[in-house]
């Protein structure tokens, strides 16, 4: 129940705890979208840019009324 992020900020690998609810959500996502190389891919199969991820988070926070 641990996630390894490879080549993160500063090109460092990172570890974090994986909760059961997030694991269930990731399984659902994986079955629906079937990513090929990266878990979260853009339309052309490329990894999302930092700018794209920031936009996604901002939109989600706005919809959830989180400031």
C-alpha positions as CSV (number, residue, x, y, z in Angstrom):
1,X,0.0,0.0,0.0
2,X,2.8,2.3,-1.0
3,X,3.2,4.3,-4.2
4,X,6.6,5.1,-5.7
5,X,6.9,8.2,-7.8
6,X,10.0,8.0,-10.1
7,X,11.9,11.0,-11.3
8,X,9.8,13.6,-9.3
9,X,10.8,17.1,-8.5
10,X,14.6,17.4,-8.5
11,X,14.7,14.1,-10.4
12,X,14.2,12.3,-7.0
13,X,12.1,9.2,-6.4
14,X,9.4,9.6,-3.7
15,X,7.3,7.2,-1.6
16,X,3.8,7.9,-0.3
17,X,1.1,5.8,1.4
18,X,-1.8,4.5,-0.7
19,X,-5.2,4.4,1.0
20,X,-7.7,1.7,0.1
21,X,-10.2,4.2,-1.2
22,X,-7.6,5.7,-3.6
23,X,-6.6,2.2,-4.7
24,X,-10.3,1.5,-5.6
25,X,-10.5,4.7,-7.5
26,X,-7.3,4.0,-9.4
27,X,-8.5,0.5,-10.3
28,X,-11.8,2.0,-11.7
29,X,-9.8,4.7,-13.6
30,X,-7.4,2.1,-15.0
31,X,-10.2,-0.2,-16.2
32,X,-12.0,2.6,-17.9
33,X,-9.1,4.5,-19.6
34,X,-6.5,1.7,-20.1
35,X,-3.4,3.9,-20.1
36,X,-0.5,2.4,-22.1
37,X,2.8,4.1,-20.8
38,X,1.9,6.5,-18.1
39,X,-0.9,6.1,-15.5
40,X,-2.3,9.6,-16.4
41,X,-1.7,10.3,-20.1
42,X,-2.8,13.1,-22.3
43,X,-4.8,12.5,-25.5
44,X,-1.7,11.5,-27.5
45,X,-0.3,9.2,-24.8
46,X,2.2,11.7,-23.5
47,X,2.6,12.5,-19.8
48,X,0.7,15.6,-18.6
49,X,2.7,18.7,-18.3
50,X,2.9,20.5,-14.9
51,X,0.7,23.3,-16.3
52,X,-2.0,20.8,-17.4
53,X,-2.0,19.2,-13.9
54,X,-2.3,22.6,-12.3
55,X,-5.3,23.5,-14.5
56,X,-7.0,20.2,-13.6
57,X,-6.5,20.7,-9.9
58,X,-7.7,24.3,-10.1
59,X,-10.9,23.3,-12.0
60,X,-11.6,20.5,-9.5
61,X,-11.0,22.8,-6.5
62,X,-13.3,25.4,-8.0
63,X,-16.1,22.8,-8.6
64,X,-15.7,21.6,-5.0
65,X,-15.7,25.2,-3.6
66,X,-12.2,24.8,-2.2
67,X,-10.1,28.0,-2.1
